[in-house]
Amino acid sequence: MAKTSQVHRDRKRERLIARYAARRGELRKVLKDAEVSLDEKLEAQAALEKLPRNSCRTRLTRRCLLTGRARGGYQKFGLSRIMLRQLALEGKIPGMTKSSW
């Protein structure tokens, strides 16, 4: 089980990302536009730097929904490899069975 402080920190980051997503998207669009002047791009870059660092999507860590484990997660299920195996063996994941050959 991950430390609860780390799980709460990531949840706070998720809220910040959602709050600033539109503003960050607009500024990124200005920076990538070839028609925009250099001065406008510099202003957009300065505005982007003023936003909170944790509002950037790359700072978010995907965690297991049950344990909060940060490593070894299956994105499709939102679970860590350990919990995925355990739930599959218990038959709690529909359509997933233990394979043997």
C-alpha positions in Angstrom: 0.0 0.0 0.0 1.4 3.4 -1.0 1.7 6.2 1.6 -1.6 8.0 1.7 0.1 11.3 1.5 1.4 10.4 -2.0 -2.1 9.3 -3.1 -3.6 12.5 -1.9 -0.9 14.5 -3.6 -1.7 12.9 -6.9 -5.4 13.5 -6.4 -4.6 17.2 -5.8 -2.6 17.2 -9.1 -5.5 15.7 -10.9 -7.8 18.5 -9.7 -5.2 21.1 -10.8 -4.8 19.5 -14.2 -8.6 19.6 -14.7 -8.8 23.3 -13.6 -6.0 24.6 -15.8 -6.4 22.3 -18.8 -8.3 24.8 -21.0 -5.9 27.7 -20.2 -2.8 25.5 -20.7 -4.3 24.2 -24.0 -4.9 27.8 -25.3 -1.3 28.8 -24.5 0.2 25.7 -26.1 -1.9 26.4 -29.2 -0.5 29.9 -29.4 3.1 28.6 -29.0 2.7 26.1 -31.8 1.0 28.4 -34.2 3.3 29.5 -37.0 1.2 32.6 -37.8 1.7 34.2 -34.4 4.4 36.8 -33.9 7.5 36.3 -31.7 6.3 38.8 -29.1 3.0 37.0 -28.7 4.8 33.7 -28.3 7.0 35.2 -25.6 4.0 36.5 -23.7 2.3 33.1 -24.0 5.4 31.4 -22.7 5.6 33.7 -19.8 2.0 33.1 -19.0 2.5 29.3 -19.2 5.4 29.5 -16.8 3.2 31.4 -14.3 0.8 28.5 -14.1 1.3 26.0 -11.2 3.8 23.3 -12.1 1.5 20.5 -10.9 -1.1 21.6 -13.5 1.1 19.9 -16.1 -0.1 16.4 -17.1 3.4 15.0 -17.2 3.7 15.4 -13.4 0.8 13.1 -12.8 1.6 9.5 -11.7 -0.9 6.8 -12.6 -1.6 4.7 -9.6 -3.4 1.5 -8.7 -7.0 2.3 -7.8 -7.0 -0.2 -4.9 -3.6 0.0 -3.4 -2.1 3.3 -4.7 1.0 1.5 -6.1 2.8 3.6 -8.6 4.7 1.0 -10.5 3.7 -2.0 -12.6 0.2 -0.7 -13.4 -2.0 -1.9 -16.3 -3.6 1.2 -17.8 -6.5 -0.6 -19.3 -7.7 -1.8 -15.8 -6.3 0.9 -13.6 -4.8 -1.8 -11.4 -1.3 -2.8 -10.4 0.1 -6.1 -11.7 -0.3 -7.6 -8.3 -3.9 -6.7 -7.8 -4.8 -7.6 -11.3 -3.4 -11.1 -10.8 -5.1 -11.5 -7.4 -8.5 -10.4 -8.7 -8.2 -12.5 -11.9 -7.5 -15.6 -9.8 -10.5 -14.9 -7.6 -12.6 -14.5 -10.7 -13.6 -10.9 -10.0 -12.5 -9.6 -13.5 -15.1 -10.6 -16.1 -13.6 -12.5 -19.0 -10.2 -12.9 -17.5 -9.0 -16.5 -16.7 -5.7 -18.0 -15.8 -4.1 -19.4 -19.0 -2.1 -22.6 -19.1 -0.6 -24.4 -22.1 
